[in-house]
Amino acid sequence: MSGSDTPLDGAPLGPDGGLDDSLPPAEAFALLGNETRITILQELWLAPERPVAFSDLRKRVGMRDSAQFNYHLSKLTDHFVRQVEGGYEFQYAGEKVVRAILAGTFTERVTLEFPVEGECFDCGGDLEAAYSDERLAVRCTDCESTYGRYAFPPGGLRDRSTTEIEAAFDQRVRHLHCLAADGVCPECGGRMDTSVVPDGEDRLGLDVRVDHTCAQCQHTISSPVGLSLLDDSRVVAFHAEHGVELNSRKHWTLEWCVTDETTTYEADPTRVRVTIPLETEAMDVTLDGDLQVVSAERRCRDAADDSGRVSAD
Protein backbone atom coordinates (compact mmCIF):
# COMPACT_ATOMS: atom_id res chain seq x y z
CA MET A 1 0.00 0.00 0.00
CA SER A 2 1.45 3.38 -0.98
CA GLY A 3 1.93 6.30 1.38
CA SER A 4 -1.05 8.07 -0.19
CA ASP A 5 -3.39 5.28 0.93
CA THR A 6 -2.92 5.73 4.67
CA PRO A 7 -2.78 8.77 6.95
CA LEU A 8 0.54 9.73 8.52
CA ASP A 9 -0.19 7.99 11.82
CA GLY A 10 -0.80 4.71 10.01
CA ALA A 11 -4.45 4.35 11.04
CA PRO A 12 -6.48 2.69 8.27
CA LEU A 13 -8.95 4.66 6.25
CA GLY A 14 -12.60 3.77 6.72
CA PRO A 15 -14.94 2.84 3.88
CA ASP A 16 -16.02 6.47 3.42
CA GLY A 17 -12.47 7.77 3.45
CA GLY A 18 -12.48 8.77 7.13
CA LEU A 19 -10.51 7.30 9.99
CA ASP A 20 -12.07 4.23 11.57
CA ASP A 21 -12.11 5.87 15.03
CA SER A 22 -13.37 9.25 13.90
CA LEU A 23 -16.11 10.98 15.88
CA PRO A 24 -19.46 11.47 14.09
CA PRO A 25 -19.97 15.19 13.28
CA ALA A 26 -23.19 15.48 15.31
CA GLU A 27 -21.42 14.16 18.41
CA ALA A 28 -18.44 16.45 17.85
CA PHE A 29 -20.63 19.56 17.73
CA ALA A 30 -22.69 18.35 20.67
CA LEU A 31 -19.52 18.21 22.78
CA LEU A 32 -19.03 21.93 22.12
CA GLY A 33 -22.57 22.88 23.04
CA ASN A 34 -21.63 23.97 26.53
CA GLU A 35 -20.36 27.34 27.75
CA THR A 36 -17.88 25.80 30.21
CA ARG A 37 -16.23 23.70 27.51
CA ILE A 38 -15.86 26.68 25.20
CA THR A 39 -14.35 28.63 28.10
CA ILE A 40 -11.88 25.78 28.71
CA LEU A 41 -10.71 25.99 25.10
CA GLN A 42 -10.43 29.78 25.24
CA GLU A 43 -8.47 29.77 28.50
CA LEU A 44 -6.16 27.05 27.20
CA TRP A 45 -5.52 29.29 24.19
CA LEU A 46 -4.82 32.34 26.39
CA ALA A 47 -2.43 30.48 28.70
CA PRO A 48 1.11 31.89 28.38
CA GLU A 49 2.61 28.41 28.14
CA ARG A 50 1.38 24.94 27.26
CA PRO A 51 0.78 22.30 28.41
CA VAL A 52 -1.38 23.68 31.24
CA ALA A 53 -1.74 21.67 34.42
CA PHE A 54 -5.22 20.53 35.44
CA SER A 55 -5.30 22.74 38.55
CA ASP A 56 -4.03 25.81 36.68
CA LEU A 57 -6.54 25.37 33.89
CA ARG A 58 -9.38 24.98 36.42
CA LYS A 59 -8.33 28.22 38.12
CA ARG A 60 -8.21 30.04 34.78
CA VAL A 61 -11.73 28.87 33.98
CA GLY A 62 -12.88 29.93 37.47
CA MET A 63 -14.56 26.67 38.44
CA ARG A 64 -14.33 25.62 42.09
CA ASP A 65 -15.88 22.18 41.71
CA SER A 66 -12.98 19.96 40.63
CA ALA A 67 -15.21 17.01 39.74
CA GLN A 68 -17.51 19.12 37.59
CA PHE A 69 -14.53 20.70 35.84
CA ASN A 70 -13.01 17.26 35.22
CA TYR A 71 -16.30 16.11 33.67
CA HIS A 72 -16.33 18.90 31.11
CA LEU A 73 -12.61 18.59 30.39
CA SER A 74 -12.97 14.85 29.81
CA LYS A 75 -15.61 15.53 27.14
CA LEU A 76 -13.05 17.57 25.22
CA THR A 77 -10.12 15.21 25.74
CA ASP A 78 -8.92 13.16 22.77
CA HIS A 79 -11.04 15.15 20.33
CA PHE A 80 -10.23 18.82 21.01
CA VAL A 81 -7.48 18.62 23.64
CA ARG A 82 -5.08 15.93 24.73
CA GLN A 83 -3.48 15.08 28.04
CA VAL A 84 0.30 15.00 27.97
CA GLU A 85 3.03 15.05 30.58
CA GLY A 86 2.57 18.26 32.50
CA GLY A 87 -1.07 18.89 31.67
CA TYR A 88 -3.23 19.59 28.64
CA GLU A 89 -2.62 20.98 25.15
CA PHE A 90 -4.60 21.37 21.94
CA GLN A 91 -5.53 18.85 19.34
CA TYR A 92 -5.73 20.42 15.88
CA ALA A 93 -9.56 20.43 16.01
CA GLY A 94 -9.50 22.40 19.26
CA GLU A 95 -7.24 25.06 17.72
CA LYS A 96 -9.60 25.35 14.75
CA VAL A 97 -12.56 25.95 17.06
CA VAL A 98 -10.78 28.73 18.95
CA ARG A 99 -9.47 30.32 15.75
CA ALA A 100 -13.00 30.33 14.34
CA ILE A 101 -14.21 32.11 17.47
CA LEU A 102 -11.40 34.66 17.26
CA ALA A 103 -12.12 35.22 13.57
CA GLY A 104 -15.72 36.04 14.46
CA THR A 105 -17.04 33.22 12.31
CA PHE A 106 -19.72 32.25 14.82
CA THR A 107 -20.25 35.49 16.70
CA GLU A 108 -19.96 38.64 14.57
CA ARG A 109 -22.22 40.18 11.94
CA VAL A 110 -20.65 43.18 10.24
CA THR A 111 -21.57 45.39 7.29
CA LEU A 112 -19.13 47.92 5.91
CA GLU A 113 -18.52 49.96 2.76
CA PHE A 114 -15.43 52.00 1.84
CA PRO A 115 -13.67 53.23 -1.34
CA VAL A 116 -10.85 51.15 -2.83
CA GLU A 117 -8.21 51.63 -5.47
CA GLY A 118 -9.13 51.36 -9.16
CA GLU A 119 -11.95 52.23 -11.52
CA CYS A 120 -14.74 50.31 -13.21
CA PHE A 121 -13.81 48.67 -16.52
CA ASP A 122 -17.41 49.03 -17.74
CA CYS A 123 -18.19 52.68 -16.99
CA GLY A 124 -15.07 54.23 -15.46
CA GLY A 125 -16.81 54.77 -12.11
CA ASP A 126 -15.20 54.59 -8.70
CA LEU A 127 -14.84 51.27 -6.91
CA GLU A 128 -15.82 50.39 -3.37
CA ALA A 129 -15.50 47.42 -1.05
CA ALA A 130 -18.81 46.17 0.33
CA TYR A 131 -18.68 43.79 3.28
CA SER A 132 -21.63 41.64 4.42
CA ASP A 133 -22.37 38.00 5.23
CA GLU A 134 -18.67 37.40 5.96
CA ARG A 135 -17.80 38.22 2.34
CA LEU A 136 -16.13 41.21 0.79
CA ALA A 137 -17.00 42.34 -2.74
CA VAL A 138 -15.29 44.92 -4.93
CA ARG A 139 -17.90 46.73 -7.01
CA CYS A 140 -18.57 49.89 -8.99
CA THR A 141 -20.44 52.64 -7.15
CA ASP A 142 -22.21 53.70 -10.36
CA CYS A 143 -23.13 50.64 -12.42
CA GLU A 144 -22.62 48.00 -9.65
CA SER A 145 -20.36 45.82 -11.81
CA THR A 146 -18.64 43.41 -9.42
CA TYR A 147 -14.99 42.39 -9.60
CA GLY A 148 -14.92 39.55 -7.12
CA ARG A 149 -16.73 38.55 -3.94
CA TYR A 150 -14.89 36.23 -1.59
CA ALA A 151 -15.03 35.06 2.01
CA PHE A 152 -13.19 37.24 4.52
CA PRO A 153 -13.55 36.46 8.25
CA PRO A 154 -14.96 39.31 10.39
CA GLY A 155 -11.86 39.12 12.57
CA GLY A 156 -9.85 40.37 9.63
CA LEU A 157 -11.55 43.76 10.02
CA ARG A 158 -10.41 44.28 13.59
CA ASP A 159 -7.68 46.80 14.33
CA ARG A 160 -7.18 47.57 10.64
CA SER A 161 -7.73 50.76 8.70
CA THR A 162 -9.75 50.47 5.48
CA THR A 163 -6.47 50.71 3.55
CA GLU A 164 -5.12 47.76 5.53
CA ILE A 165 -8.34 45.79 5.00
CA GLU A 166 -8.07 46.42 1.26
CA ALA A 167 -4.49 45.12 1.18
CA ALA A 168 -5.30 42.12 3.39
CA PHE A 169 -8.25 41.13 1.21
CA ASP A 170 -6.11 41.34 -1.93
CA GLN A 171 -3.46 39.07 -0.42
CA ARG A 172 -6.04 36.63 0.96
CA VAL A 173 -7.69 36.18 -2.43
CA ARG A 174 -4.32 35.61 -4.09
CA HIS A 175 -3.18 33.02 -1.57
CA LEU A 176 -6.48 31.13 -1.31
CA HIS A 177 -6.64 30.68 -5.08
CA CYS A 178 -2.98 29.74 -5.26
CA LEU A 179 -3.52 27.03 -2.64
CA ALA A 180 -6.65 25.77 -4.40
CA ALA A 181 -4.88 25.68 -7.77
CA ASP A 182 -2.15 23.60 -6.15
CA GLY A 183 -4.80 21.04 -5.20
CA VAL A 184 -5.14 21.78 -1.47
CA CYS A 185 -8.46 22.88 0.02
CA PRO A 186 -7.97 26.05 2.10
CA GLU A 187 -10.84 24.95 4.37
CA CYS A 188 -10.11 21.33 5.23
CA GLY A 189 -6.84 20.43 3.51
CA GLY A 190 -8.58 17.91 1.24
CA ARG A 191 -7.91 17.31 -2.44
CA MET A 192 -9.01 20.21 -4.62
CA ASP A 193 -10.05 19.47 -8.21
CA THR A 194 -9.81 22.21 -10.82
CA SER A 195 -11.88 22.65 -13.96
CA VAL A 196 -12.40 25.34 -16.58
CA VAL A 197 -16.08 25.56 -17.51
CA PRO A 198 -18.52 27.85 -19.33
CA ASP A 199 -20.25 30.17 -16.85
CA GLY A 200 -23.67 28.93 -17.91
CA GLU A 201 -25.23 29.57 -14.50
CA ASP A 202 -23.96 33.17 -14.70
CA ARG A 203 -22.26 32.61 -11.37
CA LEU A 204 -19.68 35.31 -12.10
CA GLY A 205 -21.27 37.07 -15.06
CA LEU A 206 -18.56 35.74 -17.39
CA ASP A 207 -18.43 33.51 -20.44
CA VAL A 208 -15.96 31.11 -18.83
CA ARG A 209 -14.78 30.57 -15.25
CA VAL A 210 -12.53 28.37 -13.14
CA ASP A 211 -13.99 26.13 -10.41
CA HIS A 212 -11.81 24.73 -7.62
CA THR A 213 -13.88 22.12 -5.72
CA CYS A 214 -12.81 20.05 -2.74
CA ALA A 215 -13.53 16.34 -3.11
CA GLN A 216 -13.81 16.05 0.68
CA CYS A 217 -15.86 19.00 1.97
CA GLN A 218 -17.24 20.29 -1.37
CA HIS A 219 -15.91 23.79 -0.70
CA THR A 220 -15.80 25.61 -4.06
CA ILE A 221 -13.92 28.72 -5.16
CA SER A 222 -14.88 30.17 -8.53
CA SER A 223 -12.94 32.87 -10.36
CA PRO A 224 -12.04 34.32 -13.76
CA VAL A 225 -9.28 32.41 -15.54
CA GLY A 226 -6.83 35.30 -15.36
CA LEU A 227 -6.72 35.23 -11.56
CA SER A 228 -4.73 31.99 -11.74
CA LEU A 229 -1.91 33.77 -13.58
CA LEU A 230 -1.04 36.29 -10.89
CA ASP A 231 1.90 34.24 -9.63
CA ASP A 232 2.94 32.65 -12.94
CA SER A 233 6.65 33.38 -13.33
CA ARG A 234 6.34 34.29 -17.03
CA VAL A 235 3.52 36.73 -16.38
CA VAL A 236 5.33 38.25 -13.40
CA ALA A 237 8.54 38.67 -15.42
CA PHE A 238 6.61 40.19 -18.36
CA HIS A 239 5.21 42.87 -16.07
CA ALA A 240 8.52 43.44 -14.30
CA GLU A 241 10.24 44.18 -17.63
CA HIS A 242 7.68 46.93 -18.13
CA GLY A 243 8.21 48.37 -14.66
CA VAL A 244 5.08 46.85 -13.11
CA GLU A 245 5.45 44.99 -9.80
CA LEU A 246 2.55 42.58 -10.15
CA ASN A 247 2.48 41.59 -6.47
CA SER A 248 1.89 45.22 -5.46
CA ARG A 249 -1.02 45.82 -7.83
CA LYS A 250 -4.47 45.13 -6.44
CA HIS A 251 -5.78 42.21 -8.45
CA TRP A 252 -9.09 43.95 -9.25
CA THR A 253 -7.21 46.76 -11.08
CA LEU A 254 -6.06 44.25 -13.74
CA GLU A 255 -8.78 43.76 -16.35
CA TRP A 256 -7.34 40.50 -17.68
CA CYS A 257 -7.42 39.17 -14.10
CA VAL A 258 -11.02 39.91 -13.07
CA THR A 259 -12.94 39.91 -16.38
CA ASP A 260 -12.91 37.77 -19.50
CA GLU A 261 -12.69 40.65 -21.96
CA THR A 262 -9.34 39.31 -23.17
CA THR A 263 -10.16 35.62 -22.67
CA THR A 264 -11.12 33.16 -25.41
CA TYR A 265 -12.45 29.64 -24.80
CA GLU A 266 -12.47 26.42 -26.84
CA ALA A 267 -14.29 23.36 -25.55
CA ASP A 268 -12.76 20.33 -27.32
CA PRO A 269 -10.09 19.96 -26.18
CA THR A 270 -10.43 22.61 -23.49
CA ARG A 271 -8.18 25.53 -24.25
CA VAL A 272 -8.39 28.99 -22.74
CA ARG A 273 -6.29 31.90 -23.89
CA VAL A 274 -5.79 35.00 -21.76
CA THR A 275 -4.27 37.99 -23.54
CA ILE A 276 -2.38 40.42 -21.32
CA PRO A 277 -1.78 43.77 -23.08
CA LEU A 278 0.99 45.92 -21.64
CA GLU A 279 2.31 49.07 -23.33
CA THR A 280 3.56 48.07 -26.80
CA GLU A 281 3.49 44.32 -26.14
CA ALA A 282 0.99 41.62 -25.38
CA MET A 283 1.38 38.15 -23.89
CA ASP A 284 -0.95 35.34 -24.94
CA VAL A 285 -1.16 32.67 -22.24
CA THR A 286 -2.90 29.42 -23.18
CA LEU A 287 -4.14 27.02 -20.49
CA ASP A 288 -5.70 23.56 -20.64
CA GLY A 289 -8.75 22.24 -18.80
CA ASP A 290 -6.72 21.59 -15.64
CA LEU A 291 -5.52 25.19 -15.65
CA GLN A 292 -2.00 24.19 -16.64
CA VAL A 293 -0.16 26.67 -18.86
CA VAL A 294 0.37 25.19 -22.31
CA SER A 295 2.17 28.19 -23.79
CA ALA A 296 3.01 31.82 -23.07
CA GLU A 297 3.93 33.88 -26.12
CA ARG A 298 4.90 37.53 -26.35
CA ARG A 299 4.15 39.69 -29.39
CA CYS A 300 3.63 43.28 -30.49
CA ARG A 301 0.25 44.72 -29.56
CA ASP A 302 -2.41 45.33 -32.15
CA ALA A 303 -5.74 47.17 -32.14
CA ALA A 304 -7.57 44.13 -30.75
CA ASP A 305 -5.49 44.37 -27.56
CA ASP A 306 -6.75 47.80 -26.52
CA SER A 307 -9.04 46.28 -23.89
CA GLY A 308 -7.23 45.42 -20.71
CA ARG A 309 -4.40 47.92 -21.00
CA VAL A 310 -2.19 48.16 -17.91
CA SER A 311 0.02 51.20 -17.49
CA ALA A 312 3.48 51.09 -15.97
CA ASP A 313 2.85 54.16 -13.81
ABEGO torsion letter per residue (X at the ends): XBAAABBAAGBBBBAAGBBAABBBAAAAAAAAABAAAAAAAAAAAABABOBBBAAAAAAAAGBABAAAAAAAAAAABGAABBBBBGEBBBBAAAAAAAAAAAAGAAABBBBBBBBBBEBBAAAGBBBBBBBBGGBBBBBBAAAGBBBEBBBBBAAAABGBBAAAAAAAAAAAAAAAAAAAAAGBBAAAGBBBBBBBBBBAAGAAGBABBBBBBBAAAGBBBBBBAAAAAAABAAAAAAAAAAGBBAAABBAAABAAAABAAABBBBAOBBBBBBBBBBEABBBBBBBBAAGBBABBBBBBBBAAAABGBBBAX
